[in-house]
Amino acid sequence: MPETELQQSIWSALDRHPVCMVTTAADGVIRTRPMSGHIDRENHRILFVTHRHTGALGEALRSPSVSIAISEEDRNFYAAITCAAAEIDDRTLIEEIWTPMTGAWFPEGPDDPDAMLLSLMPVSAEIWNGPSSGVLVAFKLATAKILGRQPDLGVNATIDMR
């Protein structure tokens, strides 16, 4: 599968599941949390509205890189995306991507002075993309065992996301 097609599959999965697991590794501590993002393909980033003084923003900025994990079990598609982090203080952009869900954490709305954007720009990704049919997976496992081979359960690749 060509790298551009693999990149597209990751962006498409992010579009379908904007809530992903975001992992930081700041100050020797690894922390993973679910975060709901706005996918901005045009600018090659995922934006998260977060609190200015929260651990998520500070930890992401102090981490050498940030990881996003996505999982689509029904499609047998999994990805771990390594990202560079930046903070953006842009009221107009916050208002553009604001959702009712975001409002649950910021009662003052998009003008809340504590609202800040965490921008994650994908750098690389490792994906696992296999057959979505459980019957097909079982067949491939059985066939490989009979033939004494490793099963072919799809694509596992590390790709450049820039």
LUMRO-697487 format. One line per field, with one value per residue (C-alpha): residue in three letters; residue number from 1; x, y, z. Coordinates in Angstrom, 1 decimal, m for minus. Example, Ala and Ser with C-alpha at 12.3 -4.5 7.8 and 13.67 -1.06 7.14 Angstrom:
BEGIN
type (ALA|SER)
seq (1|2)
X (12.3|13.7)
Y (m4.5|m1.1)
Z (7.8|7.1)
END
This chain:
BEGIN
type (MET|PRO|GLU|THR|GLU|LEU|GLN|GLN|SER|ILE|TRP|SER|ALA|LEU|ASP|ARG|HIS|PRO|VAL|CYS|MET|VAL|THR|THR|ALA|ALA|ASP|GLY|VAL|ILE|ARG|THR|ARG|PRO|MET|SER|GLY|HIS|ILE|ASP|ARG|GLU|ASN|HIS|ARG|ILE|LEU|PHE|VAL|THR|HIS|ARG|HIS|THR|GLY|ALA|LEU|GLY|GLU|ALA|LEU|ARG|SER|PRO|SER|VAL|SER|ILE|ALA|ILE|SER|GLU|GLU|ASP|ARG|ASN|PHE|TYR|ALA|ALA|ILE|THR|CYS|ALA|ALA|ALA|GLU|ILE|ASP|ASP|ARG|THR|LEU|ILE|GLU|GLU|ILE|TRP|THR|PRO|MET|THR|GLY|ALA|TRP|PHE|PRO|GLU|GLY|PRO|ASP|ASP|PRO|ASP|ALA|MET|LEU|LEU|SER|LEU|MET|PRO|VAL|SER|ALA|GLU|ILE|TRP|ASN|GLY|PRO|SER|SER|GLY|VAL|LEU|VAL|ALA|PHE|LYS|LEU|ALA|THR|ALA|LYS|ILE|LEU|GLY|ARG|GLN|PRO|ASP|LEU|GLY|VAL|ASN|ALA|THR|ILE|ASP|MET|ARG)
seq (1|2|3|4|5|6|7|8|9|10|11|12|13|14|15|16|17|18|19|20|21|22|23|24|25|26|27|28|29|30|31|32|33|34|35|36|37|38|39|40|41|42|43|44|45|46|47|48|49|50|51|52|53|54|55|56|57|58|59|60|61|62|63|64|65|66|67|68|69|70|71|72|73|74|75|76|77|78|79|80|81|82|83|84|85|86|87|88|89|90|91|92|93|94|95|96|97|98|99|100|101|102|103|104|105|106|107|108|109|110|111|112|113|114|115|116|117|118|119|120|121|122|123|124|125|126|127|128|129|130|131|132|133|134|135|136|137|138|139|140|141|142|143|144|145|146|147|148|149|150|151|152|153|154|155|156|157|158|159|160|161|162)
X (0.0|1.5|2.5|0.1|m2.8|m1.7|m1.5|m5.0|m6.3|m4.9|m6.6|m9.8|m9.7|m9.1|m12.1|m14.3|m13.1|m12.0|m11.7|m8.3|m5.9|m3.1|0.1|2.7|6.1|7.1|9.5|9.9|6.2|4.1|0.4|m2.4|m5.8|m8.7|m9.1|m11.6|m9.9|m10.7|m9.1|m7.5|m6.1|m5.5|m3.0|m1.8|m2.8|m5.2|m6.4|m7.6|m9.2|m7.7|m7.2|m4.3|m3.0|m3.9|m1.5|m2.3|m1.0|2.1|3.0|2.6|4.9|7.5|7.4|10.0|7.0|3.3|1.6|m2.0|m3.5|m6.5|m8.3|m11.0|m11.6|m14.5|m12.1|m9.1|m7.2|m4.9|m2.4|0.1|0.9|4.0|3.3|5.1|3.2|2.6|0.2|m2.0|m3.8|m6.3|m9.8|m11.1|m9.9|m11.2|m14.6|m14.5|m13.9|m16.1|m18.6|m21.3|m19.1|m16.2|m18.6|m19.0|m15.5|m15.5|m18.8|m17.7|m17.7|m15.1|m14.0|m13.0|m9.6|m8.5|m9.3|m6.2|m5.4|m3.1|m1.9|m0.5|1.2|1.7|5.4|5.3|2.9|2.9|m0.2|m1.6|m4.4|m5.7|m8.8|m11.9|m13.6|m13.1|m13.8|m11.0|m8.6|m9.3|m8.9|m5.5|m4.3|m5.4|m3.9|m0.6|m0.4|m1.1|1.6|4.0|4.2|3.7|0.1|m0.5|m2.8|m2.4|m0.2|2.1|4.1|5.9|5.2|6.3|3.2|4.8)
Y (0.0|3.4|5.8|8.5|5.9|5.0|8.6|9.1|6.1|7.7|11.1|9.3|7.4|10.6|12.2|9.3|9.2|12.7|11.4|9.8|8.8|11.4|10.4|12.8|12.0|15.1|15.2|11.4|10.7|9.1|10.1|9.2|10.8|10.9|14.2|15.3|17.0|19.1|17.6|20.3|18.5|21.7|22.9|19.3|19.4|18.2|21.0|20.5|23.2|22.8|24.8|27.3|26.0|22.3|19.4|18.4|21.6|22.0|18.3|18.3|21.3|19.8|16.4|15.6|14.3|13.5|10.3|9.9|6.4|5.5|2.2|1.0|m2.6|m3.1|m2.3|m4.0|m0.7|0.7|3.6|5.3|8.8|10.7|14.5|17.7|20.0|23.8|26.1|28.5|31.5|32.4|33.4|33.4|29.9|28.7|30.1|28.4|24.9|25.4|22.7|22.2|19.5|22.0|24.3|21.7|22.5|26.2|27.8|31.3|30.0|30.6|33.9|32.1|33.5|30.0|28.4|27.6|25.5|22.5|21.9|18.4|18.1|14.5|13.6|9.8|7.0|3.2|1.5|m2.0|m2.6|m6.1|m7.9|m6.7|m10.1|m12.4|m15.4|m14.3|m13.8|m17.3|m18.7|m17.0|m18.2|m21.8|m21.8|m20.4|m23.0|m25.8|m24.5|m23.7|m20.0|m16.7|m15.5|m12.6|m10.4|m7.2|m4.2|m3.1|0.0|3.0|6.1|9.7|12.0|15.3)
Z (0.0|m1.0|1.8|0.7|0.9|4.4|5.4|4.1|6.1|9.3|8.6|7.7|11.0|12.9|11.1|12.1|15.7|16.9|20.5|20.8|23.5|23.8|25.6|26.9|28.5|30.4|33.4|33.3|33.7|31.0|31.1|28.7|28.5|26.2|24.3|21.7|18.8|15.7|12.7|10.5|7.5|5.6|8.2|9.0|12.7|15.3|17.6|21.1|23.2|26.7|29.8|29.8|33.1|32.8|32.8|29.2|27.7|29.9|29.6|25.8|25.5|27.7|26.0|23.3|21.3|21.9|20.8|19.6|19.6|17.6|17.4|15.1|16.2|13.7|10.8|12.5|12.1|14.7|14.6|16.9|15.7|16.9|16.9|17.6|20.0|20.0|21.8|20.0|21.6|18.9|20.1|16.5|15.9|19.2|18.3|14.9|16.3|19.4|20.1|22.8|24.3|24.7|26.5|29.3|30.4|29.7|31.0|29.8|26.2|23.6|25.2|28.4|29.1|30.3|26.9|24.9|21.8|21.9|18.3|17.5|14.1|13.0|12.2|11.8|12.5|12.8|11.6|11.8|9.2|8.8|7.5|9.3|9.1|12.1|9.8|7.4|10.3|11.6|8.1|7.6|11.1|10.4|6.9|8.2|10.9|8.4|6.0|8.8|8.0|9.6|9.1|6.7|8.8|6.9|6.8|9.6|8.5|9.9|7.7|7.5|8.1|7.1)
END
